[in-house]
Amino acid sequence: MNSASPCATCPKHDSGFCGAILGNSQTGSNDTSDWQNHFVVAAGRQALASQQATPDVYVLCHGWAFRFLQLPDGRRQILHFLLPGDLFSISLLFRDRVHFSVKALTPIQVSAMKRTEVQSKIMRNPATALPALAQSCAGQTETLEKVIAALGLCSAEERIASLFLYLMKRIADQTVIRENRYPFPLRQQDIADAVGLTAVHVSRILGTFRERGITDLSNGVLEVLNIRELQRLSPLN
């Protein structure tokens, strides 16, 4: 790791999981601790592979990524989209081998923290750390339950509308949104793998949304033209 830690200027340093773990640390420009390091992953490359053993807990610092499962025949289910400040998975606090993979949607920077040190910090400061962990766990559980409900009960339009609204809220929590235009680096195949459809079917639905004046997704930007109609289409938001 470079002598200048990215954590020193990160806006997430004092909030969420990072705030609970690093809040009382002297993480400054000369931090060279051996329990934390940072690395970058190019867009389209894997940051973590299924069944990989690791001593670390990972937090996304910059960019977009996603957690997914892949079948032997290549079919893929995206489980969760990761934005800055997100844990790859809370399960890594307790297990040293992952059952999922993580891939970068955009160029990303990741913080890797030694599991044993993170556990020690949690035990030393439970009043701060445990609520942050509980919130992270509850958020991941709610998201996964909604994914299950969408895949089992919702139509194609409802699934995509629900995904859009979920990500729009997460994006708006992290950045200023102007003119209802959201940075949205997902390809049609990514959307398809998240909602259990084919890319051809997703393309058809996106075209329908555009023709009906609901949304327009192009060049990495999601423009919301009729938020009320998008909300009406989503039974899960």
ABEGO torsion letter per residue (X at the ends): XBABBAAAABAAAABEAAAAAAAABBBBAABABAABBBBBBBBGBBABBBGBBBABBBBBABEBBBBBBBBAAGBBBBABBBBBGBBABAAAAABABBABBBBBABBBBBBBBBAAAAAAAAAABAAAAAAAAAAAAAAAAAAAAAAAAAAAABBAAAAAAAAAAAAAAAAAAABBBBGGBBBBABBAAAAAAAAGBBAAAAAAAAAAAAAAGABBBBGGBBBBABAAAAAAABAAX
